[in-house]
Amino acid sequence: MGVKCGECNALYSIPKSFCLKCGSKKLFWTPLKGIGKLISYTIVHVPHPRFQNEVPYILGVIKLEEGVKLLARIKNVKPEEIKVGMPLKVDFEKTEDEAWPNWVRYFFKPL
């Protein structure tokens, strides 16, 4: 889901309380397809202690078809196979973390 301005049609991937383009407070949720292309990435080798057992893992910036960008984990691809421009789609998983039981988080995977 994204947030769209009812006045100027600006689209945001992160919820806002007002439109950054025109200042309107007439914002509403709008579905996003969840399909995009990788525009940048990094391979994490020194993580936060919570993710110590998952290294190396990939964090990327994905530009969705609608034009907004999201920062997300990228899974189901080996670090040596990751490429800028590769098509990706969103997926969801429940965490197994005791601190965040049943928390659903998103990630991207190859299309």
TIMI-2910 file (N, C-alpha, C, CB; in pm, 1 decimal, decimal comma, always signed):
<rs>
+----------+----------+----------+----------+----------+----------+----------+----------+----------+----------+----------+----------+------+
!      n_x !      n_y !      n_z !     ca_x !     ca_y !     ca_z !      c_x !      c_y !      c_z !     cb_x !     cb_y !     cb_z ! resn !
+----------+----------+----------+----------+----------+----------+----------+----------+----------+----------+----------+----------+------+
!    +84,1 !   -119,2 !     +0,0 !     +0,0 !     +0,0 !     +0,0 !    +87,8 !   +124,3 !     +0,0 !    -95,2 !     +0,5 !   +121,9 !  Met !
!    +40,9 !   +223,8 !    -67,4 !   +105,7 !   +353,3 !    -66,5 !     +5,7 !   +458,0 !    -23,1 !   +164,3 !   +387,2 !   -204,4 !  Gly !
!    +49,1 !   +582,2 !    -16,3 !    -37,7 !   +693,6 !    +19,3 !    -37,9 !   +791,8 !    -96,8 !     +8,8 !   +762,6 !   +151,9 !  Val !
!   -158,0 !   +830,7 !   -139,9 !   -172,1 !   +921,3 !   -253,4 !   -244,4 !  +1048,4 !   -209,9 !   -248,0 !   +852,8 !   -369,1 !  Lys !
!   -199,4 !  +1160,7 !   -262,6 !   -260,9 !  +1289,0 !   -233,0 !   -385,3 !  +1306,7 !   -320,3 !   -160,3 !  +1405,1 !   -255,6 !  Cys !
!   -496,5 !  +1344,1 !   -257,1 !   -621,2 !  +1366,9 !   -329,9 !   -623,8 !  +1498,5 !   -404,5 !   -736,5 !  +1361,9 !   -235,5 !  Gly !
!   -526,7 !  +1586,8 !   -379,4 !   -521,1 !  +1716,6 !   -446,9 !   -429,3 !  +1714,6 !   -568,7 !   -474,7 !  +1823,6 !   -349,9 !  Glu !
!   -304,1 !  +1670,7 !   -549,6 !   -205,9 !  +1678,4 !   -659,0 !   -163,3 !  +1541,9 !   -712,8 !    -83,6 !  +1753,0 !   -611,9 !  Cys !
!   -216,5 !  +1433,4 !   -654,5 !   -186,6 !  +1295,3 !   -696,1 !    -44,8 !  +1248,9 !   -666,8 !   -211,3 !  +1281,5 !   -841,6 !  Asn !
!    +28,2 !  +1321,4 !   -581,5 !   +162,3 !  +1275,1 !   -542,2 !   +147,3 !  +1140,0 !   -471,7 !   +234,7 !  +1380,4 !   -448,3 !  Ala !
!   +242,4 !  +1051,8 !   -493,0 !   +237,3 !   +917,1 !   -437,8 !   +358,1 !   +895,5 !   -347,2 !   +233,3 !   +810,8 !   -550,9 !  Leu !
!   +334,4 !   +832,4 !   -231,4 !   +439,7 !   +805,9 !   -134,6 !   +436,1 !   +659,7 !    -92,9 !   +425,4 !   +897,5 !    -11,8 !  Tyr !
!   +553,2 !   +601,5 !    -74,3 !   +559,7 !   +462,5 !    -28,1 !   +554,1 !   +455,3 !   +123,7 !   +687,4 !   +394,6 !    -79,2 !  Ser !
!   +585,2 !   +564,7 !   +190,4 !   +581,4 !   +571,0 !   +336,8 !   +468,6 !   +666,9 !   +375,1 !   +720,6 !   +618,1 !   +397,2 !  Ile !
!   +379,5 !   +626,1 !   +465,5 !   +266,8 !   +712,6 !   +502,9 !   +311,8 !   +849,7 !   +552,5 !   +183,3 !   +645,3 !   +610,1 !  Pro !
!   +234,5 !   +949,9 !   +518,0 !   +259,3 !  +1089,1 !   +557,5 !   +132,1 !  +1143,9 !   +621,0 !   +303,2 !  +1176,9 !   +434,6 !  Lys !
!   +144,7 !  +1249,8 !   +701,7 !    +26,2 !  +1315,0 !   +757,4 !    -21,1 !  +1429,2 !   +667,1 !    +55,8 !  +1368,0 !   +898,8 !  Ser !
!    +66,0 !  +1473,9 !   +575,3 !    +29,0 !  +1574,9 !   +477,2 !   +118,1 !  +1556,0 !   +354,4 !    +42,9 !  +1719,9 !   +536,2 !  Phe !
!    +72,5 !  +1605,9 !   +241,6 !   +146,5 !  +1592,6 !   +115,8 !   +269,2 !  +1684,1 !   +118,5 !    +55,4 !  +1626,8 !     -6,1 !  Cys !
!   +383,2 !  +1628,1 !    +87,9 !   +507,2 !  +1706,0 !    +85,4 !   +514,6 !  +1797,2 !    -36,3 !   +627,6 !  +1613,1 !    +87,3 !  Leu !
!   +433,8 !  +1768,9 !   -137,5 !   +436,7 !  +1848,5 !   -260,4 !   +345,4 !  +1971,7 !   -251,8 !   +395,5 !  +1761,9 !   -379,4 !  Lys !
!   +220,5 !  +1951,1 !   -203,1 !   +125,0 !  +2062,7 !   -203,3 !    +73,2 !  +2100,2 !    -64,7 !     +8,5 !  +2028,7 !   -291,1 !  Cys !
!   +105,1 !  +2020,6 !    +37,7 !    +62,9 !  +2051,6 !   +173,7 !    -75,4 !  +2001,3 !   +211,1 !    +67,0 !  +2196,8 !   +193,4 !  Gly !
!   -146,1 !  +1940,4 !   +118,7 !   -281,0 !  +1891,0 !   +145,6 !   -279,5 !  +1780,9 !   +251,8 !   -345,1 !  +1838,7 !    +16,5 !  Ser !
!   -387,2 !  +1773,8 !   +328,7 !   -404,8 !  +1665,7 !   +425,6 !   -502,6 !  +1560,5 !   +372,0 !   -454,9 !  +1721,8 !   +560,4 !  Lys !
!   -541,5 !  +1575,4 !   +246,4 !   -634,5 !  +1481,1 !   +183,0 !   -555,5 !  +1364,5 !   +123,0 !   -720,0 !  +1552,3 !    +72,9 !  Lys !
!   -506,4 !  +1277,9 !   +210,5 !   -428,0 !  +1162,0 !   +168,2 !   -510,4 !  +1036,3 !   +189,6 !   -293,3 !  +1153,7 !   +245,6 !  Leu !
!   -492,3 !   +938,8 !   +101,5 !   -565,0 !   +814,0 !   +115,3 !   -475,8 !   +697,8 !    +73,3 !   -694,4 !   +816,6 !    +31,9 !  Phe !
!   -507,5 !   +581,6 !   +129,1 !   -433,3 !   +460,3 !    +94,8 !   -466,1 !   +419,9 !    -47,8 !   -466,0 !   +344,9 !   +193,1 !  Trp !
!   -365,8 !   +369,2 !   -116,8 !   -385,6 !   +320,3 !   -252,6 !   -299,7 !   +195,1 !   -271,6 !   -349,5 !   +430,4 !   -358,4 !  Thr !
!   -352,0 !    +93,9 !   -339,5 !   -272,5 !    -27,6 !   -359,9 !   -154,7 !     -4,1 !   -455,0 !   -361,1 !   -139,2 !   -414,4 !  Pro !
!    -46,6 !    -72,5 !   -427,2 !    +70,2 !    -74,4 !   -515,3 !    +86,1 !   -217,1 !   -565,2 !   +200,6 !    -24,3 !   -441,4 !  Leu !
!   +132,5 !   -234,2 !   -687,6 !   +146,1 !   -368,6 !   -746,0 !   +253,3 !   -452,0 !   -677,3 !   +178,0 !   -358,0 !   -893,6 !  Lys !
!   +354,5 !   -386,2 !   -621,3 !   +461,8 !   -460,2 !   -555,8 !   +563,1 !   -518,8 !   -652,8 !   +403,8 !   -570,0 !   -473,1 !  Gly !
!   +568,9 !   -461,7 !   -771,9 !   +664,0 !   -507,0 !   -874,4 !   +753,0 !   -388,9 !   -911,4 !   +589,7 !   -563,9 !  -1001,6 !  Ile !
!   +882,9 !   -415,2 !   -921,1 !   +974,1 !   -307,8 !   -955,7 !  +1109,6 !   -358,5 !   -998,0 !   +989,4 !   -214,5 !   -840,8 !  Gly !
!  +1205,4 !   -265,6 !  -1004,2 !  +1342,6 !   -298,8 !  -1043,6 !  +1439,7 !   -251,4 !   -937,0 !  +1377,8 !   -235,7 !  -1180,3 !  Lys !
!  +1544,0 !   -328,5 !   -919,9 !  +1648,8 !   -295,3 !   -825,2 !  +1731,0 !   -179,4 !   -880,0 !  +1738,6 !   -418,0 !   -796,6 !  Leu !
!  +1743,8 !    -71,6 !   -799,9 !  +1823,5 !    +42,0 !   -846,6 !  +1954,2 !    +57,6 !   -769,4 !  +1742,8 !   +169,5 !   -835,8 !  Ile !
!  +1963,0 !     -5,9 !   -652,2 !  +2086,2 !     -2,0 !   -573,7 !  +2078,8 !   -110,8 !   -467,5 !  +2108,1 !   +138,7 !   -508,6 !  Ser !
!  +2194,8 !   -156,8 !   -421,9 !  +2194,5 !   -259,4 !   -317,7 !  +2326,2 !   -260,0 !   -241,9 !  +2168,2 !   -397,5 !   -378,2 !  Tyr !
!  +2324,1 !   -326,7 !   -127,1 !  +2445,0 !   -353,1 !    -51,0 !  +2433,2 !   -493,2 !     +7,0 !  +2466,7 !   -246,3 !    +61,4 !  Thr !
!  +2545,4 !   -556,3 !    +25,9 !  +2548,4 !   -688,2 !    +88,5 !  +2600,1 !   -667,6 !   +230,5 !  +2639,0 !   -790,7 !     +7,3 !  Ile !
!  +2517,1 !   -703,0 !   +326,9 !  +2548,2 !   -679,3 !   +467,9 !  +2627,3 !   -796,8 !   +524,1 !  +2418,8 !   -657,2 !   +549,9 !  Val !
!  +2745,1 !   -766,4 !   +577,9 !  +2829,8 !   -867,6 !   +641,0 !  +2843,5 !   -844,8 !   +791,3 !  +2967,5 !   -868,3 !   +576,2 !  His !
!  +2819,6 !   -720,0 !   +836,3 !  +2828,5 !   -685,8 !   +978,4 !  +2692,5 !   -628,8 !  +1018,6 !  +2946,3 !   -582,6 !  +1007,3 !  Val !
!  +2602,3 !   -715,0 !  +1066,4 !  +2465,5 !   -672,8 !  +1092,6 !  +2440,5 !   -629,2 !  +1236,5 !  +2372,6 !   -783,3 !  +1058,3 !  Pro !
!  +2321,3 !   -582,3 !  +1257,6 !  +2268,7 !   -563,1 !  +1392,5 !  +2269,9 !   -700,5 !  +1459,3 !  +2122,6 !   -499,4 !  +1391,1 !  His !
!  +2296,7 !   -709,7 !  +1589,8 !  +2303,7 !   -841,0 !  +1656,5 !  +2182,2 !   -930,5 !  +1634,2 !  +2321,4 !   -820,8 !  +1803,0 !  Pro !
!  +2063,6 !   -871,8 !  +1616,8 !  +1942,8 !   -951,7 !  +1593,6 !  +1951,6 !  -1033,2 !  +1464,1 !  +1820,1 !   -860,7 !  +1589,0 !  Arg !
!  +2027,4 !   -984,6 !  +1365,5 !  +2035,7 !  -1050,9 !  +1235,5 !  +2169,0 !  -1121,9 !  +1214,4 !  +2014,0 !   -950,2 !  +1124,9 !  Phe !
!  +2243,1 !  -1143,9 !  +1321,4 !  +2376,0 !  -1204,6 !  +1315,4 !  +2376,1 !  -1338,3 !  +1240,7 !  +2429,7 !  -1224,7 !  +1455,9 !  Gln !
!  +2274,0 !  -1418,4 !  +1260,8 !  +2271,0 !  -1551,8 !  +1200,4 !  +2224,2 !  -1551,1 !  +1054,6 !  +2180,9 !  -1641,8 !  +1281,4 !  Asn !
!  +2199,2 !  -1433,5 !   +997,1 !  +2148,5 !  -1426,8 !   +860,4 !  +2250,2 !  -1372,1 !   +759,8 !  +2025,1 !  -1341,8 !   +857,3 !  Glu !
!  +2370,1 !  -1338,1 !   +804,7 !  +2468,4 !  -1279,6 !   +712,7 !  +2528,0 !  -1385,6 !   +620,3 !  +2580,2 !  -1210,0 !   +791,3 !  Val !
!  +2570,5 !  -1349,0 !   +501,2 !  +2545,2 !  -1218,6 !   +440,7 !  +2401,6 !  -1211,0 !   +387,1 !  +2646,6 !  -1191,4 !   +327,4 !  Pro !
!  +2345,1 !  -1091,6 !   +391,4 !  +2213,5 !  -1071,2 !   +331,5 !  +2214,5 !   -942,2 !   +250,7 !  +2102,8 !  -1067,2 !   +440,1 !  Tyr !
!  +2114,9 !   -928,5 !   +166,0 !  +2111,2 !   -817,6 !    +71,0 !  +2002,3 !   -718,5 !   +110,9 !  +2087,3 !   -869,4 !    -72,6 !  Ile !
!  +2037,6 !   -591,2 !   +113,7 !  +1942,1 !   -481,6 !   +128,0 !  +1944,0 !   -404,0 !     -2,7 !  +1976,7 !   -388,7 !   +251,1 !  Leu !
!  +1827,1 !   -371,4 !    -53,0 !  +1822,9 !   -300,1 !   -179,1 !  +1720,8 !   -189,0 !   -181,5 !  +1795,0 !   -394,5 !   -289,1 !  Gly !
!  +1736,7 !    -98,9 !   -276,9 !  +1638,3 !     +4,5 !   -305,1 !  +1568,8 !    -38,2 !   -433,2 !  +1704,3 !   +148,3 !   -318,2 !  Val !
!  +1437,7 !    -54,0 !   -424,0 !  +1358,6 !   -101,1 !   -536,5 !  +1267,5 !    +12,5 !   -582,2 !  +1275,9 !   -227,9 !   -498,4 !  Ile !
!  +1269,7 !    +43,1 !   -710,3 !  +1178,4 !   +142,8 !   -766,1 !  +1058,7 !    +68,0 !   -822,3 !  +1248,3 !   +230,9 !   -876,8 !  Lys !
!   +943,6 !    +90,7 !   -762,3 !   +822,6 !    +22,3 !   -805,5 !   +770,4 !    +79,6 !   -936,8 !   +715,5 !    +31,9 !   -698,0 !  Leu !
!   +687,0 !     +3,4 !  -1005,7 !   +630,2 !    +47,6 !  -1132,9 !   +559,2 !   +181,7 !  -1120,3 !   +533,7 !    -56,7 !  -1185,9 !  Glu !
!   +502,5 !   +208,5 !  -1002,2 !   +431,6 !   +334,1 !   -979,7 !   +525,7 !   +452,3 !   -959,6 !   +341,2 !   +321,0 !   -860,1 !  Glu !
!   +655,9 !   +427,1 !   -945,7 !   +754,9 !   +533,9 !   -934,8 !   +811,7 !   +557,5 !   -796,0 !   +695,5 !   +658,3 !   -981,9 !  Gly !
!   +748,7 !   +502,0 !   -692,1 !   +801,5 !   +520,4 !   -556,9 !   +912,8 !   +419,9 !   -530,1 !   +689,1 !   +505,6 !   -451,7 !  Val !
!   +996,4 !   +450,3 !   -431,0 !  +1108,7 !   +363,6 !   -396,7 !  +1089,6 !   +306,7 !   -257,2 !  +1242,0 !   +440,2 !   -405,8 !  Lys !
!  +1136,1 !   +184,0 !   -238,6 !  +1132,0 !   +117,6 !   -108,7 !  +1267,7 !    +56,9 !    -78,4 !  +1022,1 !     +9,2 !   -105,4 !  Leu !
!  +1307,1 !    +62,4 !    +48,4 !  +1424,9 !     -7,4 !    +96,3 !  +1376,0 !   -139,7 !   +153,8 !  +1504,7 !    +77,5 !   +203,0 !  Leu !
!  +1438,1 !   -250,2 !   +114,0 !  +1390,4 !   -380,2 !   +160,3 !  +1499,5 !   -485,4 !   +150,2 !  +1268,2 !   -423,9 !    +80,2 !  Ala !
!  +1479,1 !   -593,3 !   +226,3 !  +1562,6 !   -712,4 !   +210,8 !  +1529,4 !   -775,5 !    +77,2 !  +1541,0 !   -813,9 !   +328,0 !  Arg !
!  +1629,2 !   -838,5 !    +18,8 !  +1608,7 !   -914,8 !   -104,6 !  +1647,8 !  -1057,5 !    -74,0 !  +1692,1 !   -856,6 !   -225,6 !  Ile !
!  +1556,2 !  -1149,1 !   -100,9 !  +1578,3 !  -1290,2 !    -70,4 !  +1566,1 !  -1374,0 !   -196,0 !  +1479,3 !  -1339,0 !    +35,7 !  Lys !
!  +1603,2 !  -1500,7 !   -183,0 !  +1593,5 !  -1599,5 !   -291,6 !  +1685,0 !  -1566,5 !   -409,2 !  +1449,9 !  -1609,0 !   -340,4 !  Asn !
!  +1793,6 !  -1496,0 !   -381,8 !  +1896,0 !  -1470,0 !   -482,4 !  +2030,2 !  -1468,2 !   -409,2 !  +1869,6 !  -1333,8 !   -559,8 !  Val !
!  +2129,7 !  -1530,7 !   -469,0 !  +2262,7 !  -1533,6 !   -407,9 !  +2331,8 !  -1398,7 !   -426,1 !  +2348,5 !  -1647,0 !   -469,2 !  Lys !
!  +2411,7 !  -1357,2 !   -327,7 !  +2480,3 !  -1227,8 !   -339,7 !  +2559,5 !  -1212,4 !   -470,0 !  +2573,6 !  -1209,2 !   -222,6 !  Pro !
!  +2619,4 !  -1320,1 !   -517,5 !  +2698,1 !  -1309,9 !   -641,8 !  +2610,4 !  -1301,1 !   -767,1 !  +2791,2 !  -1429,8 !   -654,0 !  Glu !
!  +2479,6 !  -1321,0 !   -753,4 !  +2388,2 !  -1315,5 !   -868,2 !  +2304,7 !  -1187,6 !   -872,3 !  +2296,0 !  -1435,2 !   -865,9 !  Glu !
!  +2315,4 !  -1104,1 !   -768,9 !  +2235,0 !   -981,2 !   -763,2 !  +2284,3 !   -880,9 !   -867,1 !  +2240,4 !   -918,6 !   -621,6 !  Ile !
!  +2191,8 !   -812,1 !   -934,0 !  +2229,2 !   -715,9 !  -1037,6 !  +2133,8 !   -597,3 !  -1035,7 !  +2229,4 !   -782,5 !  -1176,9 !  Lys !
!  +2188,4 !   -477,7 !  -1048,9 !  +2106,6 !   -358,4 !  -1064,4 !  +2022,2 !   -376,6 !  -1189,9 !  +2194,7 !   -228,6 !  -1072,7 !  Val !
!  +1895,1 !   -340,3 !  -1179,8 !  +1804,3 !   -352,5 !  -1294,0 !  +1720,9 !   -479,3 !  -1292,8 !  +1882,2 !   -347,0 !  -1420,7 !  Gly !
!  +1755,4 !   -575,8 !  -1205,1 !  +1679,5 !   -700,6 !  -1205,2 !  +1537,0 !   -675,9 !  -1156,6 !  +1748,7 !   -806,4 !  -1116,9 !  Met !
!  +1439,1 !   -741,6 !  -1221,9 !  +1299,9 !   -726,6 !  -1179,9 !  +1273,3 !   -803,7 !  -1051,1 !  +1205,0 !   -774,3 !  -1290,6 !  Pro !
!  +1197,6 !   -741,1 !   -961,7 !  +1168,1 !   -800,1 !   -831,9 !  +1020,0 !   -784,3 !   -800,1 !  +1254,3 !   -735,5 !   -721,7 !  Leu !
!   +971,7 !   -869,9 !   -711,4 !   +833,6 !   -856,9 !   -664,5 !   +831,3 !   -874,0 !   -513,5 !   +740,2 !   -961,1 !   -733,4 !  Lys !
!   +733,4 !   -813,2 !   -450,8 !   +721,6 !   -816,6 !   -305,5 !   +664,7 !   -951,1 !   -260,0 !   +632,7 !   -700,7 !   -255,7 !  Val !
!   +703,5 !   -991,0 !   -140,5 !   +647,9 !  -1108,6 !    -75,5 !   +646,9 !  -1078,5 !    +74,4 !   +730,9 !  -1239,9 !   -109,2 !  Asp !
!   +581,3 !  -1163,2 !   +152,0 !   +566,1 !  -1138,7 !   +294,8 !   +598,9 !  -1263,6 !   +373,7 !   +424,5 !  -1091,6 !   +327,0 !  Phe !
!   +645,1 !  -1243,8 !   +497,8 !   +675,5 !  -1355,2 !   +586,4 !   +644,9 !  -1316,3 !   +729,7 !   +822,5 !  -1398,3 !   +572,2 !  Glu !
!   +609,9 !  -1415,8 !   +809,6 !   +594,0 !  -1394,2 !   +953,5 !   +728,6 !  -1419,7 !  +1017,9 !   +482,9 !  -1487,0 !  +1015,0 !  Lys !
!   +761,3 !  -1338,8 !  +1117,0 !   +889,9 !  -1355,9 !  +1183,8 !   +882,3 !  -1470,0 !  +1283,8 !   +932,6 !  -1226,0 !  +1254,0 !  Thr !
!   +996,0 !  -1526,9 !  +1310,8 !  +1009,1 !  -1631,0 !  +1412,5 !  +1070,9 !  -1573,0 !  +1539,2 !  +1094,4 !  -1748,5 !  +1359,7 !  Glu !
!  +1091,6 !  -1443,5 !  +1540,5 !  +1156,8 !  -1373,4 !  +1650,6 !  +1066,0 !  -1368,0 !  +1772,8 !  +1196,5 !  -1231,9 !  +1607,9 !  Asp !
!  +1116,4 !  -1411,0 !  +1888,2 !  +1037,7 !  -1409,1 !  +2011,5 !   +998,0 !  -1266,6 !  +2051,6 !  +1116,2 !  -1474,9 !  +2124,8 !  Glu !
!  +1082,4 !  -1169,3 !  +2020,1 !  +1052,7 !  -1030,9 !  +2055,4 !   +939,8 !   -973,0 !  +1969,9 !  +1177,7 !   -945,4 !  +2040,6 !  Ala !
!   +919,4 !  -1027,7 !  +1849,5 !   +817,4 !   -979,0 !  +1757,0 !   +735,3 !  -1096,7 !  +1704,5 !   +882,2 !   -900,8 !  +1639,6 !  Trp !
!   +666,1 !  -1171,4 !  +1789,0 !   +593,1 !  -1289,9 !  +1741,9 !   +483,1 !  -1252,7 !  +1642,1 !   +532,0 !  -1365,2 !  +1860,9 !  Pro !
!   +478,0 !  -1330,6 !  +1535,5 !   +375,1 !  -1314,5 !  +1430,9 !   +377,1 !  -1179,0 !  +1361,3 !   +239,5 !  -1335,8 !  +1490,6 !  Asn !
!   +491,1 !  -1111,5 !  +1366,7 !   +504,0 !   -984,7 !  +1296,8 !   +526,7 !  -1014,9 !  +1149,1 !   +620,4 !   -898,2 !  +1356,0 !  Trp !
!   +445,4 !   -957,4 !  +1061,8 !   +458,2 !   -979,5 !   +918,0 !   +546,1 !   -869,5 !   +860,0 !   +318,2 !   -982,2 !   +848,1 !  Val !
!   +648,6 !   -909,9 !   +785,9 !   +736,5 !   -811,5 !   +722,2 !   +746,6 !   -843,8 !   +573,5 !   +878,1 !   -810,5 !   +788,7 !  Arg !
!   +779,1 !   -741,8 !   +496,8 !   +790,7 !   -760,5 !   +353,3 !   +936,5 !   -775,6 !   +312,2 !   +726,6 !   -643,8 !   +279,1 !  Tyr !
!   +955,7 !   -837,7 !   +196,6 !  +1086,0 !   -848,2 !   +133,5 !  +1061,4 !   -859,3 !    -16,1 !  +1168,2 !   -970,7 !   +188,6 !  Phe !
!  +1166,1 !   -850,3 !    -94,2 !  +1152,9 !   -865,9 !   -238,9 !  +1228,3 !   -989,2 !   -283,4 !  +1204,7 !   -741,1 !   -313,3 !  Phe !
!  +1182,1 !  -1047,9 !   -392,6 !  +1246,2 !  -1164,9 !   -451,1 !  +1240,9 !  -1152,3 !   -603,2 !  +1177,4 !  -1296,8 !   -403,2 !  Lys !
!  +1323,7 !  -1228,8 !   -673,9 !  +1321,8 !  -1219,8 !   -820,0 !  +1183,4 !  -1248,5 !   -877,9 !  +1423,0 !  -1316,5 !   -879,2 !  Pro !
!  +1149,5 !  -1176,6 !   -981,1 !  +1021,3 !  -1191,9 !  -1048,9 !  +1018,9 !  -1317,5 !  -1132,6 !   +992,0 !  -1071,1 !  -1135,8 !  Leu !
+----------+----------+----------+----------+----------+----------+----------+----------+----------+----------+----------+----------+------+
</rs>
